[in-house]
């Protein structure tokens, strides 16, 4: 690997790790505490990216929930279509 590529790889790996922590409130608090003021604009971009990531997760989950509800209705309709008969056993 070229020496010039190494820092870029480290940056990409670091950003990937930061994006992988969208569910950590503790991380957000620590990040806010240690962030120098000169990086506030960059931090805002990172926060916006994390918001978009979570919104994408929410969208995928909402669509999956809707599909499962439709599937559940089909299963229910199929169960109602089957006629049950009472059989007397001698």
N, C-alpha and C positions, 0 to 999 in steps of 0.2 A: 504494500500500500504506500502511496506517495505521502510524504510528510505533510503536504498541503491538504490532503483529503482527510487526515486524521481529526483535526479540530472540527471539521464539518460533520463528520460521523458522530463525534461526541455531542455536538449540539443537537443533531437529529435524535440521538438516543435520549438525551435529557428532556427534549420536548415531548417525545413519545411517553416517557415516564410521567411527566407532568399531566399529560392528557389522560393517562390511565388512572388518574386519581380523582375522577369527577365526583365521587361519592364521599370524599373525606372532608368533613367540616374542620377537623383538627388541622389538616394540611392547609386549608384556606386561612385559618387564624394565624398559623405560624408564618405562612407566606406573607400575609399583611404586616405582621410584626417586624419581620427582618428585611422587607423590601425598602431599598433606598428610594427617596423621592424622585430621583432622576429617572427611575424606571417605571414610573406610574403609568405612562402612556403605553409602554410595552405590556405591562401587567393587565391593563384594560383590554388590550387585544387578546391576550391569553384567556382572560375571563370570558370574553365574548365567544372565543372558539370553544371553550368548555360548555358554555350555555348552548351553543349550536349542537355540540355533540350530544348533550343530554336531551335536547329537543328531538334529535334524530332517533335516539333510543325510545323516547316516549311515542313518537310517531309509529315506529315499528311495532311496539307493544300494543298500541291502540288498534292497529290493523290486525294483529294476531288475535286480540280479544274479540274483535268483530267476527273474524272467521270462525273462531270457536263457538261463538253464540249462534251463528248460522248453522254450524255442524250440530250443535246441541238441539236446535229446532228440528232439523231433519231426522235426528235419532228419535226425538219425541214423537214426531209424526209417524215414523215407521212403527214405533211401539203401539201407537193408537190404532194403526191399520190392521194389526194382528187381532183377530177376533178370539176371544177366550170363551171356551165352552166349559160348562160344568158337566162332568161325567160322573155318573153314579157307579160305584164299584160294588159288586155283589159279594 
